[in-house]
């Protein structure tokens, strides 16, 4: 199980963020929703977590 890359978050990562200006990150769905609103960020569900991300 991979933990969310965001500081102080203990949730399981379910989404990989492709961030053009930084390294890709694996985050929980809650943090992915916030990041996905930023211009250029592309969220992709991780294998086995497709049902957790629309």
N, C-alpha and C positions, 0 to 999 in steps of 0.2 A: 504494500500500500504506500502510495506516494502522498506526502503531505503538501498542502497548499504552500506555495512559495512566498506568500505575503507574510510579513512579520506579525507575530502574535496571533496567528490563525492555526488552529489545530485540526481543521477539517481536511478531509481527503480530497486530493486533486482529481478533477474529472474533465478539465478543459485545458488544452494547450493553446496559449496565446502566441500568435505570430506578430511580433512587435518590430516594425521596420527600423526603429532607431535604437533598439536594445536587443539583448538576447531573448530567445523564446522563454516563456515561463509556463509552468504547470500550476494551475490554481483551481480552487473550488468554484462551483457554479455561482455563488454569491459574488465573489470577487471578479469572476469573468464577466458578469453583467455590467459591472462598473467599468472595467477595462474596455469592453466591446463598444462603449459609447465614444471612445477616443478615436480620432481620425486616423485611419490606416491600420488599426489593430484588427486582426482576423482571428476569431475564436474557432477552435475545432475540437469536437469531443474526442477524448482519449478512448482507445480500444476498451470495450466493456462498459463504457459510461454513456453510450449514445442516447439512452433514455433519460439522462439527467440534463441534457442540453438540447434546447429546441432547434 
